[in-house]
């Protein structure tokens, strides 16, 4: 379901086999990791983004987790989990013994129930509640047994439990009906959060009480957050960080030299995608599907990937990326090459005044967002058919704006929640999707539900192929590109090849000094 090809570039001179093992001498040294990802909130009930979930996977536990490159979840806070019966509507987990919150109180099934209940009750506009659309109720059967009662068959539910949405919190520290706002974290993950400054840094210390899937915890880590790729690049070049990951600037990535003995580079295929989402609500100038199809006829992904991203991303022609079950090329099939003439014909048929004016938002500091927006503006304004008002927003403000439908178009990256095509279904194009485009198609919703009944996920491929055909016709979004994953570290840091694989798990515990 996922093709993961990793290239690990090792320094050649002076590297013996013994040096590839973790160095005990540097055991207490902090590894500094830089990223342009941002944290929306420290409360799992209020965040549904890559930056927040990267931190959650280190300071919280879910009942299940993913192994590197794995497609099936494995027990973490749970000792075991399984569907009861044959209907895929009752899912039961037994907790591990001895799980302890920072307060010293032991985790129980009540904490698990509480954590899932509050996600649904709070239902944050930028939170993960939409992931649990099939979750009817949760019961704590005894101190260590929790049962999830689903409203419909959902073979993907275990995958959703393994995400940041399934993070288990201490019920005595988190409000039942509101987000926690004191800047503290009370979880049972492999790390504890010892200090946090929003948009600047998070200090993580190994959690000595951790029990779960991992055999042990890692080195102390300091996560440093940079507001844009240029500042991350500057910090790397100034040797202020030991590891650099999402998102280094394209020009830096394209110039990486595999023979440089001072660094290690991991390049891997990824299921992370980026789409241009379109507001389909009646008041939007993009409400008419013919207007959105006209836009699809003007977008040149090849040009975007080659110029703005300098070949560090691959053009994407469908909702589901390469390497995931059900992938097609539906947008290439429908819009094979840019055509101003065809776009004009569609707009004439729609009876709209030219140029069609609309707003286009992007998140400031999110990789090459500004440069990408400028290129797309140029493409869309070709031939005088559209007039695009481009504006960047701070990340949290940006999220709230798209959730409220305050923009006509917005470009957002999507990191797969789990290695299954379902993560690209309801969350992106279902009624009430997390992207808040206003798009609603009963057939798409039916196909998503139908696909969830198959325990053998290959049998869901036909449903997702049909979903992609419908999306290419209705155009609630325009696929742009699929990312390659890069992790760069100094030559004395190992484990970078395991740090991320597109599942939303950020394995800081795999980093070590060599």
N, C-alpha and C positions, 0 to 999 in steps of 0.2 A: 504493500500500500504506500510505502514511502521508499524512494531510492535515496540512500544517503551515501554519498561518495566523499571521503575525507582525504585531503592532502595535508600531511603533516611535514613541514619543512624543518629539519633539524640542523643545527650548526654542526659542521663536519669536523672542524679542527679541534682536537683535544677532547672529544666526547667519547668516553668509554662506556661500556655497558653498565657499570656500577653507577654511573652518574645519572642514569635514567630512572633510578629509584628515588623516592622522596628523601630529602636530606634531613636527618634528625637534628643537625646543628642549627637549622633555620626554623625549627618547629614553632617557635613563639613569634616569629616575625610576621608582621601584617602584610598581606598581599593587597595592593591597591588596584581596583578595577574601575575604569572609566566608561561612561555611556551617555548618550543623549536622551535615553528614555527618561520619562518623568513619572513621578508618583502622584496619582490622583488623590488617594487617601490611604491611610494605614489600616482602614477597616475593610475587610473582605466583602462586606455587604454593599460597599459603595464604589467598587472599582471593577472595570471590565476592560483592562488594557494591558499591553505587554509589560510596561515598566512596573506597574503595581504588582502584577502576578509574578514577575521575576523575583521581587522581594518576598512575596507571600510564600513562594515555594521553598524559601530558606528559613523563615521564622514561624511558619504554621505547618501543621500536618493536615492532610486530607486522609480519608479512610484508605484511599488507594493512590498510587503514583505510577509514573512511567519510567522504565529503564531507558538508558540511552538508545535511541533508534527503535525502541519497542513500539508495537502497535496494540498490545493488550495491557491493561493496567495490572499492577501487582500490589499486594497488601502493604500498607504503610502503618497508619494508626490502627488499622484493622488486623486481626489475626487471620480472618477469612471473610469473604463475601461471596454470595451466590444468589441467583434467582431461585425463588421457591415455586415449584410447579412448572408448568410448561407454557404459561400464558405471557411471560415476560412483563408481568404487572406487579409482582411482589419481589422486592429485593432486600435481602437480609444480610447484616454484617455483625460479626462478633469482634469486640475491641480486644486489643492486646492488653495484658495486665501490666500495671506499673507505670502507665503514662501519667506524667505529672506536670501541671502548670507551674509557672514561675512562683506563684504564691505558695506552692507546696501541696495544693489540693489535687487529688487524683482525678483524672478525666473519667467521666461516666457516659453512658448512652444518653443521658439527659442533656449533656453538653452538645452532643452531636445533633440531637433533635432541635435544640435551641438554635444552633448555628444555621441549620437549613431553614427553620421557621422564620428567623429574623430576616434572612435574605429575601424571602417572598413577601414578608409583611412590610419591610421598609421599602422595597421595590424602588430603589434609587433610579433616577432617570439615566444615570451613567453606570449603573450597577449590573450584576450578572443574573438578575431574577429571570430574564427571558430564557436562560439555559434550562431552567426547571419548569418549563411549561407543562410537562407531563407528570409532574410531581403533585399528587393529590394531598397526601398527608404523611407525617412521620410519627412513629410510635417508639417509645423506649420500653421495650418488653421487660427488661431487667437491667441491672447495673451495667452489663457488658453487651447487651444485644439491642440493636436498633433495626427497625423495619421500615422500608420506604414503600408506600402504597401509591402506585402509579395510576393515572386516569386512563391511560391507553398503553398498549404494548410498546416498549421502548428498549430495544437491544443496545442502544447507545448510552443508556443511563449510567452504567459503570464508568464509561469514559468521562462523563460530565462530573461525576463524583470525584474523579482524580484531578480535576482542575482547581484553580484558585477559588472558584465559586464554592468548592466543597471544603474550604479551610475551616478547621474547627477552633472555635474561640471559647474562652472561659466565660461561662454564663453569668458569673458573679462580677465580671468586669465590663461587659458590653451591654448597652441598653437594648431592650427587646424591640423597640419601635423607632429607634433613631440611631444615627451613626455616632460612633465614639470619636471625640474630637480633642482628647488631651495629648495626642502625640505619642502615646505609649502603645506597646504591643504585648499581649499575653497569649502566647502560643506554645506549641510543644515541638517545633521544628528543630532541625540540626543546629540552628543558630539562635542566639538571643540578640535582640536589638539593644545595644548599650547606649547609643546616641543617635539622634536624627535631627538634621536641619533641612527643611523642605527646599528642594531644588539645588541643594549643595552636597550633602553627604549622608550616608547611613553607615554606622560602625557596627560590625557584627562579630560576636565572640562565640566560639563553639559552645553548644549547649551540653553540659556534662550530664544532664538528666535525660537526654534524648534516647528514646527506644523506638525502633521502627525498622523499615526496610534496609536502611544503611547499616553497615557493620561498624561504622564509626563516623565521627564528624571531622571537619577539615581544619584548615589554618584560619587564624583571625583574618577578617577581610574588611576593607574600607571601600564602600561603593561611593564613587564621586559622580555627581550628575552635572552635565554641561548643557548649556542652553542651546548650543548649536554645534554642528560638526567641525567647524573651524576651530572652536575652542577645545574640543576633544583632540583634534589633530595637534594643536599647539601643545597641549599637556603631554601628549605622547612624545613629541619631538623634544620637549624639554625634560623628559624622563621623570615627570612627576607622577606617572602611573606605571604599573607593571603589566597591566592587561588592558587592551582597548577593544571594545566590541560595539554593538549597535549605537550610533551609526557613524562610521568614519566617512569623510568626504570621498566621493567617487574618484577624484583625481589622485588621492593618496592610495586608494585601493588598486587603481590601475597601474600604479608605479611601483607596487611592492616587488622586491627582488628576492626570489626564493633562495638565492645563494648568499644572502646577507647573513654572516655568522652571528650577528647580534640580536636576531629575533627569530620567533617561531610564528608561522602562519598556518591557520586552519581555514581552508575554503571548502564549503560543503553546499550541496543542493539543499534547498529549503522550501517549505510549503507556505512561506509568508508571501502574501500578495498585496497589491495596492490597486484600489479602484477609485474611479470618479463617481461619487454617489449623486443622484439627481432627485430633487424634490418634486414628487408627483402630485402634491396636493392641489386642489382646485385653484387656489390663489397664486400658485407659482407660474411664472412664464414658461416653465418646462412641463406643465401639466399634460399637454397633448403628446401622446406617444410618438407622433410623426415628427415633432420638434426634437425629441430625444434621439430618434433614429437618425435625423439629420446630423446631430452632433456626432453620433457613432461613425458616420461616413466621413467625418473630417479629422478624427484622431489618428495620428500616425505614431504608433507605438515603437516601430523600428527606429524612427528618428529620435524619439524621446530617450530610448535606451542607449542609443549610440552617442548622443550629444550630451545631454544632462548627466547621464549616469555612466558614460564612457565605457559601456560594455560590461558593467558590474551587475546588471540585472538582465533578465530575459523578457522579451515582449510576451504578454499574456492575452489570450484570445477567448477566455471563457471564465465563468464563475469559479470553477474548480481547477486548481493548478495541476501541472504535470506531476506525476508520481502518486497522485491520490486516485483511488478507485472512482471510475465514472467520468474522468476528465475527457472533454471534447474540445473542439475548436469552433464552437458555435458562432462566435463573433467574426472569425475569419470567414466562415461559410456564408454569413449574411452580409458582411461588409469587408470584402477581400482587399480592397485598397482604397485610399482616400479619394473621394469624388465630390468636388464642389458642385458639379452639375446635378448629381442625384440628390444632394442635400438641398439644393435650391428648389428642385421639383417637389420634394416632400414639404418644404415650408410653404410653397405656393398652394399646394393641396390643402394644407392646414389653415390657410387663410390668415396667417399672422403678418403683422407689419414688420418690415425689415429695416434695420437689423433687430433681431430679437435680443433684448437686453436682459442680462441676469447677473447675479452676484456669485462669486466663486471664493470660497474660504479654504485656508490651509492652516496647519499648526506651525507656529513659529519655532524654528530650531529643530524641526522633525526631519533630519537628514537634508536632502536637497529640495525641500518643499517649495521654497520661494522660486528657485530656478525652474523647477518642474511646472509651477503655476504659470510662470512667464512663457514657457514654451507652449503649454496647452492653450493659453490665451492667444498666442500668435497663430496656432493652427486653427482654432475655432473662429477667429475673426477673418480668416482667409476668405476672399470673395465678398466681404461686406455683409455676410449673413447673420453674424452675431456680434454683439458688443458686450465684452466681459469686464465686469468690475471686480478686480482681484484684491483681496485683503487677507493678511495674516493675523492670527489670534494666538494669545497665550494658551497653552494646552488645555487647562481646565475650562477656561472660557470657551474655547473652541468646541469641546465636548458638549457643553451645555447649549451652545448655539445650534449645533446640528440636532441635538435631542429635541429642541423646541421648534425645529423647522424654520429657523431664522435666516437660513441661507438657501440659495437655489441650487448650488452645487458645492461639493466639498471633496477633497482628496484625502483618503485615510488608508493607512496600511492595516493589514489584518494578519495577525499571527494565529495559526490554527490552534484552537483550544485543545484539540486532541487529533490523533492521526486517523481521521475518518471523514468522508465527504459530508457527513451530517453537520459538521462545524461550519460549512459554507452554505448551509441551507436556510433553516428558519432564522438563524441569527442575522443573516444578511438580506434575505429576500422574502422571508415569511411575513405574514400580517403582524404588525407591532414589532418589527425587527429592531435590533439594537442600533441599526444605522438610521432609523427614524426617517426613512424617505417618504413615508405615507403610502408606499406601494402595498397593494393587497390583491392577490390572485387566488381564488378558491382552489383552482386546479393545482397550483404550486403548493399551497398548504396541504392539500390532500396527498400529493406525492411525497411530501416530507414525512407526514404521518405514516403513509404506507411503507416507506423505506425503513422506518424504525422497527418494523415487525420482524425483520430478517436477522436472526442471530448469525447466519453466514452472510457477512457484509458484502461479499461479491454479488449476491443476489439483488442488492440495492442499486447496482450500477444502472439498470434500465430506468429506474425512477429519476435518478440524478441526470441522466442524459436528457430526459424529457424536460426536467426543470431548467437545464441550461438552454435548451431550445426556446422555452417560453421567455426566459430572461433576455435572450438575444432579440426576441421579437418586441418585448415590452420596454426594454432598456431602462430599468430603474437604476442601473449602474452601468459604467463602462469599464471593463477590466483594462488595466494599464500594464502592469509588469509583475514578474515573479522574482523574488530576491534570491541572490546567493548569500550564504551566511559566511561572515568573516570574523575570526577572532585572531588578534595579533598580541603576542606577549614577548617579553624579554627572554633571552635565551636561558635564563635560570629559573623560569617558571614553566612547569609542566601541567598537563591536564586540560589545556585549552580546547582540545579536540572534543572533549565531553561536555563543555560548558553549556552549549545550547544545540538543540536539534529541531527546533520548530514546534515542540509540543507545549511550550509555555513554561517548562521547567528550566530553571536557571541554576545549574549545578555548581555553585561556588565551592562546595565541599570537595570537588574533584581537583581543584587547583592546589598545587604544592610547589615547594622549593626543590630544585634539583641540585 
